[in-house]
Amino acid sequence: MKKIIVILIISVMSFAGVVYAKGEKSDNKTMTQEEKTDKMVNDFINNIEKTLEDSTKKVADEIKSLNKK
């Protein structure tokens, strides 16, 4: 369920970024906005990956602590 939610959020953010980037009329501004949008989406995905990694490590530590008891 969490994976589906993450995929939906990424899809919505990507779509919104693409629509916003294409809304500009000047080519120079569009390129700059596209770069900003790409950076925003990449940062968003990196944050999700880091959160998932941290959560996985936390769950692994909890499982290890349960095995020691």
Secondary structure, DSSP 8 states (H G I E B T S, - for coil): -HHHHHHHHHHHHHHHHHHHHHT--SHHHHHHHHHHHHHHHHHHHHHHHHHHHHHHHHHHHHHHHHHH-
